[in-house]
Amino acid sequence: MAERFYDFWRVDVFTEKPLQGNPLAVFPRAVGLSKEEMEGITREMNLSETTFVFPPTNPAAHYRNRIFTPGGEIPFAGHPSLGTAYVAALEGLVPKPEGRSVVYQELEIGVLPLELFVEGGQIRKVVMTQGEPSVGKRLTSVEGLAKALSVKPRDIGFGTLKPQVAATGIPSLQIPMRSLEAVQEIDYDMRALATFLEKLGPHQLAYVFTYETVDKEAHLHARSFSPIDGIREDPATGSAAGACGVYLAANGKLPAPTFVIEQGLEMKHASRIEVTVEAEGKVAKAVKVGGPVTPLIRGSLRLP
């Protein structure tokens, strides 16, 4: 049987510095790979997500983006969308004219636009418009969540803010915390948290945040835990960051129409996520999430 070779990129998303941000593996020409092979490659890459680019099935899109975690395929994600658009532009799969341009990716949840900002031939930033904003279940009691996170119940929530599910394509449990110290000290049991989150739905993750930050230019400090998908912690989570904007808008606590979330500091993969929320009153109508992407590794994978 002839050998097959598939080129891939490793990029760091939400950072301008190599070896920071959220690592992502992108296979820009994945035609010929089976779902089982993509699952195996994702486990081999051992990252929070790996993406595979195919020709679109929807004529409105430039390409189809299939996103996998170690736990399987997911319908939508933030940093894999940004990083894949960046690689698609590098590989010439989409145009990257000087200035601002728009490309369209096909996901399980539909076709979504991404903006490329190019200066001097270099892609300086990628911004994605996320899926339809929504808010869901609000936790009336935090004792079970506190136990799953191995924190004190009094550490969860502040003022009128209580944990609540929100989404811009994939749901996440938004968990406000009273202090930076409380967020930084979380050391949870994966099985316990997975069991708790499974009650809220598939692919559910815990997005823990506080208004106290390390960088004075950031508005929120966050950590993201996805034990259901086999991810103990994610350095930057664009989908949950967008959902955080929806949640804060619904609760009248947006720090600004465009705000910055710092994430990944506890993992020594500092990330800077820019979130823009267009809202009418307390109802988010559109959410954009963006940041820079830094290429790190280019390689080739061999399969029989």
C-alpha positions in Angstrom: 0.0 0.0 0.0 1.4 3.4 -1.0 2.3 5.8 1.8 0.2 9.0 2.2 1.7 12.3 3.4 -0.3 15.2 4.9 1.2 18.6 5.5 0.3 20.4 8.7 1.1 23.6 10.6 1.4 24.2 14.4 0.4 27.8 15.2 -0.1 29.6 18.5 -3.4 31.5 18.6 -4.2 34.7 20.6 -0.5 35.7 20.9 2.2 37.5 18.9 4.9 35.6 20.7 5.9 32.0 19.8 5.4 29.4 22.5 2.6 31.3 24.1 -1.2 31.5 23.4 -3.1 28.3 22.5 -1.4 25.8 20.3 -3.3 24.4 17.3 -2.5 21.8 14.7 -4.0 22.5 11.2 -4.1 20.1 8.3 -4.9 22.4 5.3 -5.5 19.6 2.8 -7.2 16.7 4.6 -9.0 15.0 1.7 -8.5 11.3 2.0 -8.5 11.1 5.8 -11.2 9.1 7.5 -12.9 10.2 10.7 -11.1 7.5 12.6 -7.7 8.7 11.2 -8.5 12.3 12.2 -9.4 11.1 15.7 -6.1 9.3 15.9 -4.1 12.2 14.5 -5.7 14.5 17.1 -4.7 12.1 19.9 -1.2 12.0 18.5 -0.9 15.8 18.3 -2.0 15.9 22.0 -3.4 19.4 21.8 -6.8 20.8 22.9 -7.9 20.9 19.2 -6.7 19.8 15.8 -8.4 21.0 12.6 -8.8 19.4 9.2 -9.7 21.5 6.1 -11.9 20.1 3.3 -13.6 21.6 0.3 -16.9 23.1 1.3 -20.2 21.4 0.8 -21.9 24.8 1.0 -21.1 27.1 -1.9 -21.2 30.2 0.4 -18.0 29.0 2.2 -14.4 29.0 1.1 -13.6 25.8 3.0 -15.0 23.3 5.4 -13.4 23.2 8.9 -13.7 20.0 10.9 -12.6 20.4 14.5 -11.5 17.6 16.8 -10.6 17.4 20.5 -9.0 14.4 22.1 -12.6 13.4 23.0 -13.9 13.6 19.5 -15.3 16.0 16.9 -17.1 19.2 18.0 -19.4 21.5 16.0 -17.7 24.8 16.7 -14.7 26.4 18.5 -13.0 29.7 18.6 -9.2 29.4 18.5 -9.4 26.5 15.9 -11.5 28.8 13.7 -8.9 31.7 13.9 -5.9 29.5 13.5 -7.4 27.6 10.6 -8.3 30.8 8.7 -4.7 32.0 9.2 -3.2 28.8 7.8 -5.7 28.8 4.9 -4.5 32.2 4.0 -0.8 31.2 4.3 -1.5 28.2 2.0 -3.3 30.2 -0.6 -6.7 28.5 0.0 -8.3 31.9 0.6 -7.1 35.4 -0.6 -5.3 37.7 1.8 -5.3 41.2 0.1 -3.9 44.1 2.0 -6.2 45.6 4.5 -9.4 43.9 5.8 -11.0 41.0 3.9 -13.6 38.4 4.8 -13.5 34.6 4.4 -16.2 32.1 5.2 -15.8 28.8 6.9 -18.3 26.0 7.0 -18.8 24.3 10.4 -21.4 21.9 11.7 -23.3 24.9 13.0 -23.3 26.7 9.6 -21.2 29.1 7.6 -19.5 31.8 9.7 -17.4 34.8 8.5 -13.8 35.6 9.6 -12.0 38.8 9.0 -8.3 38.9 8.0 -6.4 42.1 8.8 -3.3 42.3 6.6 -0.5 44.8 6.8 2.6 44.7 4.6 1.6 41.2 3.4 1.5 39.9 7.0 -1.7 38.7 8.7 -1.8 40.8 11.9 -5.1 39.7 13.3 -8.0 37.3 12.7 -11.5 38.1 13.9 -14.4 35.7 13.8 -18.1 36.4 14.0 -19.5 33.6 16.3 -22.8 31.8 16.2 -26.2 32.9 17.6 -25.9 34.2 21.2 -28.0 32.5 23.8 -28.2 32.1 27.6 -29.5 29.0 29.4 -29.6 27.3 32.8 -28.7 29.4 35.8 -27.4 27.6 38.9 -29.4 28.4 41.9 -27.1 26.4 44.2 -23.3 26.4 43.9 -22.4 23.7 46.4 -22.1 20.9 43.9 -20.1 23.0 41.5 -17.8 24.1 44.3 -17.2 20.5 45.3 -16.4 19.6 41.7 -14.0 22.5 41.4 -12.5 21.8 44.8 -13.2 25.4 45.9 -15.3 27.0 48.7 -18.9 27.8 47.8 -18.2 31.4 48.9 -15.5 31.7 46.2 -18.2 31.3 43.4 -20.2 34.3 42.3 -20.1 37.9 43.4 -22.8 40.5 43.7 -25.7 39.4 41.5 -23.5 37.3 39.2 -24.1 33.5 39.5 -23.0 30.7 37.3 -25.0 30.3 34.1 -24.8 28.5 30.8 -24.2 30.7 27.7 -23.3 30.0 24.1 -22.3 31.4 20.7 -22.4 28.0 19.0 -21.3 25.6 21.7 -22.4 26.0 25.4 -20.1 26.7 28.4 -20.9 27.2 32.0 -19.8 30.7 32.9 -18.5 30.8 36.5 -17.8 34.2 38.0 -15.3 34.1 41.0 -14.8 36.6 43.8 -11.0 37.0 43.3 -8.0 36.4 41.2 -6.5 34.3 44.0 -9.5 32.1 44.0 -9.2 31.5 40.3 -5.5 30.9 40.3 -5.6 28.3 43.1 -8.2 26.0 41.4 -6.8 22.4 41.2 -9.8 20.3 40.4 -10.6 16.6 40.0 -11.3 15.8 36.3 -13.8 13.0 36.9 -15.7 15.0 39.5 -16.1 18.0 37.2 -16.9 16.0 34.2 -19.7 14.2 36.1 -21.1 17.6 37.1 -20.8 19.1 33.6 -22.4 16.1 31.9 -25.6 16.9 33.7 -25.7 20.2 31.8 -25.1 18.7 28.3 -22.6 17.3 25.9 -19.2 19.1 25.3 -19.9 21.3 28.2 -17.0 23.2 29.7 -16.3 25.3 32.7 -15.2 28.9 32.1 -14.0 30.4 35.4 -13.3 34.2 35.5 -12.8 37.2 37.7 -12.6 41.0 37.1 -9.3 41.0 38.9 -6.4 40.7 36.4 -2.7 40.4 36.2 -2.3 42.7 33.2 -3.8 46.1 34.0 -4.9 46.4 30.3 -7.1 43.2 30.6 -10.7 43.4 31.8 -11.1 39.7 32.9 -8.8 36.9 34.0 -10.1 33.4 33.0 -9.4 29.7 33.0 -11.1 27.0 31.0 -11.7 23.4 32.0 -13.0 20.8 29.5 -12.7 17.4 31.2 -15.6 15.9 29.2 -13.4 16.3 26.1 -10.2 15.1 27.8 -8.8 18.6 28.2 -7.7 19.5 31.8 -7.2 23.1 30.9 -7.2 25.2 27.8 -4.8 28.1 27.3 -7.3 30.2 25.4 -11.0 29.4 24.6 -12.5 31.7 22.0 -16.0 30.1 22.1 -16.2 30.4 25.8 -14.8 33.9 25.7 -17.6 34.9 23.3 -20.2 33.2 25.5 -18.7 35.1 28.4 -19.6 38.3 26.6 -23.2 37.1 26.1 -23.4 36.2 29.8 -22.1 39.5 31.0 -24.4 41.4 28.6 -27.4 39.4 29.9 -26.5 40.3 33.5 -25.7 44.0 32.7 -22.0 43.6 33.6 -20.1 44.1 30.3 -16.9 45.9 31.2 -17.0 47.6 27.7 -18.5 46.9 24.3 -15.0 45.6 23.4 -13.0 44.0 26.2 -9.9 41.9 26.7 -9.7 38.5 28.5 -6.3 37.2 29.7 -6.1 33.4 29.9 -3.5 30.7 30.0 -1.2 32.4 32.5 -1.4 29.5 34.9 -0.2 27.2 32.1 2.6 29.6 31.1 0.8 30.1 27.7 -0.3 33.7 28.1 -3.2 34.5 25.8 -5.0 37.8 25.0 -8.5 37.4 23.7 -10.4 40.4 22.3 -14.2 40.2 22.6 -16.8 42.6 21.0 -20.4 42.3 21.9 -23.2 44.2 20.0 -26.2 44.3 22.3 -29.6 45.8 22.5 -30.1 46.4 26.2 -29.1 43.2 27.9 -29.6 41.0 24.8 -26.4 40.2 22.8 -27.2 40.3 19.1 -23.7 39.6 17.7 -20.3 38.5 19.1 -16.9 38.8 17.6 -13.7 37.3 19.0 -10.3 37.9 17.6 -6.5 38.1 18.1 -3.2 37.5 16.5 -1.9 34.1 15.3 1.8 33.1 15.3 3.1 30.2 13.1 5.5 27.9 14.9 6.0 24.5 13.1 5.5 23.2 9.6 5.6 19.5 9.0 4.4 16.4 7.2 2.6 13.4 8.7 3.0 9.9 7.1 0.2 7.4 7.0 0.0 4.0 5.2 
